[in-house]
Amino acid sequence: MCNGKRTIKGFICPWLGLMLLAIIFGGCQENHARKIVIAVAANMEAAMEALTKAYTLKAGVEFELIVGSSGKLTAQIMEGAPYDIFVAANMKYPEAVYAGGKAKNNPRVYAKGKLVLWSMAGNVPVSIDALTDPLIEHIALANPKTAPYGVAAKEVLQYYGLSEILGPKLVYGESIGQTDQFIISQAAQIGFTAISTVLSPEMKGKGNWIPINPSLYSNIDQGAVLVNRKEDHKQDSQGFYDFLFSDEAKEILKEFGYLVDE
């Protein structure tokens, strides 16, 4: 065994030397660890996980994702939440962050989202006409006050003249993520969600869904912006922000049903 006495002319025993090197190296690694904190709209969670994994392989940067509704995340940013990048479900919220002096740049559209009608209940027909069927007691959608996909769903119901008729059946999720949980658990027999949900690795092939004609709701122009924060990660944050608009990122986004280059 090594002990503190076994040194020769200042030479420390090998075990102790290795331990010191490990501590020093570990400290250096910790000091140089880079983590980008991204506030991301719930519809983008699965796609963002794929995007950040791809970028980590390229740049060795670590990520932390804070997932929620675009409205809630905007409120947190305006209150000083320590996020580096805000990836929202439309342009309204990142534009509000920029107007409020909390962003480093004008927001940019990175993709357009698409709305679908989805059910995990095997005995439920998936169609707009079926929404009035007594078999369907609860219809899930995201809260239009905080979630752009909720706004789109309400516009579709209004187009078909179903808003008042279906009012008692509607159940609202705080975000697309919570809306998806209503549908997956069958607390709601059917619901409106983002196409990225049904094409995610976890949900692909599960349940039945149909796309909603994009002409029936406002464009879901999804925007991203760099956020001001005291602990500046400018180089790393800018690098991933630029990557979000790259050809490689666009191919990943297409896999989740997003429209790019349009």
C-alpha positions as CSV (number, residue, x, y, z in Angstrom):
1,M,0.0,0.0,0.0
2,C,1.0,3.6,-0.5
3,N,1.2,5.9,2.4
4,G,2.3,9.5,2.9
5,K,5.8,8.4,4.0
6,R,6.9,6.6,0.8
7,T,8.3,9.5,-1.2
8,I,11.8,9.8,-2.6
9,K,13.2,13.3,-3.1
10,G,9.7,14.7,-3.6
11,F,8.4,11.8,-5.7
12,I,5.0,10.9,-4.6
13,C,3.9,7.3,-4.8
14,P,2.3,6.3,-8.2
15,W,-1.2,5.7,-6.7
16,L,-1.4,9.1,-5.1
17,G,0.0,10.8,-8.2
18,L,-2.7,9.2,-10.4
19,M,-5.4,10.3,-7.9
20,L,-4.1,13.9,-8.1
21,L,-4.0,13.8,-11.9
22,A,-7.6,12.5,-11.9
23,I,-8.8,15.2,-9.6
24,I,-7.0,17.9,-11.7
25,F,-8.2,16.5,-15.0
26,G,-11.7,16.1,-13.7
27,G,-11.7,19.7,-12.5
28,C,-10.6,20.9,-15.9
29,Q,-13.3,18.9,-17.6
30,E,-15.9,20.3,-15.2
31,N,-14.6,23.9,-15.8
32,H,-14.8,23.4,-19.6
33,A,-18.2,21.6,-19.6
34,R,-20.5,23.4,-21.9
35,K,-24.3,23.2,-21.5
36,I,-26.9,25.0,-23.5
37,V,-30.3,25.5,-21.9
38,I,-33.1,25.5,-24.4
39,A,-36.7,26.5,-23.6
40,V,-38.6,24.4,-26.2
41,A,-42.3,24.3,-27.1
42,A,-43.8,20.9,-26.2
43,N,-44.6,20.0,-29.8
44,M,-40.8,20.2,-30.5
45,E,-39.6,18.0,-27.7
46,A,-38.9,14.8,-29.6
47,A,-37.5,16.6,-32.6
48,M,-35.3,18.8,-30.3
49,E,-33.9,15.7,-28.7
50,A,-32.9,14.4,-32.1
51,L,-31.4,17.7,-33.1
52,T,-29.4,18.2,-29.9
53,K,-28.0,14.6,-30.1
54,A,-26.9,15.3,-33.7
55,Y,-25.2,18.5,-32.6
56,T,-23.6,17.0,-29.6
57,L,-21.8,14.5,-31.9
58,K,-20.5,17.4,-33.9
59,A,-19.6,19.9,-31.2
60,G,-19.4,18.0,-27.9
61,V,-21.9,20.5,-26.3
62,E,-24.3,19.3,-23.7
63,F,-28.0,20.4,-23.5
64,E,-30.7,20.8,-21.0
65,L,-34.3,21.0,-22.4
66,I,-37.0,22.9,-20.5
67,V,-40.3,21.9,-22.2
68,G,-43.6,23.7,-21.9
69,S,-46.1,25.8,-23.7
70,S,-44.8,28.7,-25.7
71,G,-46.8,31.2,-23.6
72,K,-45.5,29.8,-20.3
73,L,-41.9,29.8,-21.5
74,T,-42.3,33.3,-22.7
75,A,-43.5,34.4,-19.3
76,Q,-40.5,32.7,-17.6
77,I,-38.0,34.3,-20.0
78,M,-39.5,37.7,-19.3
79,E,-39.0,37.1,-15.6
80,G,-35.4,36.3,-16.1
81,A,-35.3,32.5,-16.5
82,P,-31.7,31.4,-17.4
83,Y,-32.4,30.0,-20.9
84,D,-29.9,30.4,-23.8
85,I,-32.3,29.7,-26.7
86,F,-36.1,29.9,-27.0
87,V,-37.6,27.5,-29.6
88,A,-41.3,28.3,-29.8
89,A,-44.3,27.0,-31.6
90,N,-45.0,30.2,-33.4
91,M,-43.5,33.6,-34.0
92,K,-45.8,35.6,-31.6
93,Y,-43.9,34.6,-28.5
94,P,-40.3,34.9,-29.6
95,E,-41.2,38.3,-31.1
96,A,-42.6,39.3,-27.7
97,V,-39.3,38.2,-26.1
98,Y,-37.4,40.4,-28.6
99,A,-39.7,43.3,-28.1
100,G,-39.3,43.0,-24.3
101,G,-35.5,43.3,-24.7
102,K,-34.8,39.8,-23.6
103,A,-33.4,38.5,-27.0
104,K,-30.1,39.0,-28.8
105,N,-31.6,38.9,-32.3
106,N,-34.8,39.1,-34.3
107,P,-36.5,35.7,-34.2
108,R,-36.4,33.5,-37.3
109,V,-38.8,30.8,-38.6
110,Y,-37.1,27.4,-38.5
111,A,-40.1,25.3,-39.6
112,K,-43.9,25.2,-40.1
113,G,-46.0,22.9,-38.0
114,K,-48.9,20.8,-39.0
115,L,-52.1,19.8,-37.1
116,V,-53.5,16.3,-36.9
117,L,-56.5,14.6,-35.3
118,W,-55.4,11.6,-33.2
119,S,-57.0,8.8,-31.2
120,M,-55.6,5.9,-29.2
121,A,-59.1,4.4,-28.7
122,G,-59.6,1.6,-31.1
123,N,-63.3,1.9,-31.3
124,V,-63.3,5.6,-32.2
125,P,-63.6,6.7,-35.8
126,V,-61.0,9.5,-36.5
127,S,-62.7,12.2,-38.5
128,I,-64.1,15.7,-38.1
129,D,-67.7,14.3,-38.6
130,A,-67.1,11.8,-35.8
131,L,-66.5,14.5,-33.2
132,T,-70.3,15.0,-32.7
133,D,-70.8,11.3,-32.1
134,P,-72.1,10.6,-28.6
135,L,-69.4,7.9,-28.3
136,I,-66.9,10.7,-28.0
137,E,-67.3,12.4,-24.7
138,H,-64.0,14.3,-24.5
139,I,-61.9,16.0,-27.2
140,A,-58.4,17.2,-26.2
141,L,-56.7,20.3,-27.5
142,A,-54.0,22.6,-26.2
143,N,-55.0,25.8,-24.5
144,P,-55.3,28.5,-27.2
145,K,-54.2,31.1,-24.6
146,T,-50.7,29.7,-24.3
147,A,-50.3,27.1,-27.1
148,P,-50.3,27.9,-30.9
149,Y,-51.5,24.4,-31.8
150,G,-54.5,25.1,-29.6
151,V,-55.2,28.2,-31.6
152,A,-55.1,26.2,-34.8
153,A,-57.5,23.5,-33.4
154,K,-60.0,26.2,-32.4
155,E,-59.8,27.7,-35.9
156,V,-60.6,24.3,-37.4
157,L,-63.6,23.9,-35.1
158,Q,-64.8,27.3,-35.9
159,Y,-64.5,26.6,-39.6
160,Y,-66.8,23.6,-39.3
161,G,-69.2,25.5,-37.0
162,L,-68.5,23.1,-34.1
163,S,-67.1,25.4,-31.4
164,E,-70.3,25.8,-29.5
165,I,-71.7,22.4,-30.2
166,L,-68.6,20.6,-29.0
167,G,-67.9,23.1,-26.1
168,P,-68.9,20.7,-23.3
169,K,-66.7,18.0,-24.7
170,L,-63.5,20.0,-25.0
171,V,-60.7,19.5,-22.5
172,Y,-57.6,21.7,-22.6
173,G,-54.0,20.8,-22.0
174,E,-51.6,23.4,-20.8
175,S,-49.4,22.5,-23.7
176,I,-49.3,19.9,-26.6
177,G,-47.4,17.7,-24.2
178,Q,-50.3,17.6,-21.7
179,T,-52.8,17.3,-24.5
180,D,-50.9,14.3,-25.8
181,Q,-51.2,12.7,-22.3
182,F,-55.0,13.1,-22.4
183,I,-55.1,11.3,-25.7
184,I,-52.6,8.6,-24.8
185,S,-54.3,7.8,-21.5
186,Q,-57.7,7.9,-23.3
187,A,-58.9,10.4,-20.8
188,A,-60.0,12.0,-24.0
189,Q,-61.0,9.6,-26.8
190,I,-59.7,11.9,-29.5
191,G,-57.8,15.2,-29.8
192,F,-55.9,17.6,-31.9
193,T,-52.1,17.5,-31.7
194,A,-48.9,18.2,-33.7
195,I,-47.9,15.8,-36.4
196,S,-44.5,15.7,-34.7
197,T,-46.2,13.8,-31.9
198,V,-47.6,11.0,-34.0
199,L,-44.3,10.7,-35.9
200,S,-42.1,10.6,-32.8
201,P,-40.2,7.4,-32.1
202,E,-42.3,6.7,-29.1
203,M,-45.7,7.2,-30.7
204,K,-45.1,6.3,-34.4
205,G,-47.6,3.6,-35.5
206,K,-49.7,3.9,-32.4
207,G,-53.4,4.8,-32.6
208,N,-55.0,6.4,-35.6
209,W,-54.7,9.9,-37.0
210,I,-55.5,12.0,-39.9
211,P,-53.9,15.3,-41.1
212,I,-56.0,18.5,-40.9
213,N,-56.0,20.5,-44.1
214,P,-53.5,23.4,-43.5
215,S,-55.8,25.8,-45.3
216,L,-58.2,25.6,-42.3
217,Y,-55.9,27.2,-39.8
218,S,-53.4,29.9,-39.7
219,N,-49.8,29.1,-40.6
220,I,-47.9,27.7,-37.6
221,D,-44.6,29.5,-38.3
222,Q,-42.4,28.2,-35.6
223,G,-39.7,30.6,-34.5
224,A,-36.5,30.6,-32.5
225,V,-34.5,33.3,-30.8
226,L,-31.3,33.7,-28.8
227,V,-32.0,34.8,-25.2
228,N,-30.0,37.3,-23.2
229,R,-28.6,35.9,-20.0
230,K,-26.0,36.9,-17.4
231,E,-23.9,33.8,-17.9
232,D,-23.1,34.2,-21.5
233,H,-22.7,31.1,-23.7
234,K,-22.6,33.2,-26.8
235,Q,-20.3,31.0,-29.0
236,D,-22.0,27.7,-28.1
237,S,-25.5,29.1,-28.2
238,Q,-24.9,30.8,-31.6
239,G,-23.4,27.6,-33.0
240,F,-26.5,25.6,-32.2
241,Y,-28.9,28.4,-33.3
242,D,-27.1,28.4,-36.7
243,F,-27.3,24.6,-36.8
244,L,-31.1,24.8,-36.4
245,F,-31.3,26.4,-39.8
246,S,-28.8,24.0,-41.5
247,D,-29.6,21.4,-44.1
248,E,-28.8,18.6,-41.6
249,A,-31.3,20.0,-39.1
250,K,-34.0,20.5,-41.8
251,E,-33.7,16.8,-42.7
252,I,-34.3,15.9,-39.1
253,L,-37.2,18.2,-38.9
254,K,-38.8,16.7,-42.0
255,E,-38.7,13.3,-40.3
256,F,-41.0,14.7,-37.6
257,G,-43.4,16.1,-40.2
258,Y,-42.4,19.7,-40.2
259,L,-42.4,21.8,-43.3
260,V,-39.1,23.6,-44.1
261,D,-37.9,25.7,-47.0
262,E,-41.4,26.8,-47.8
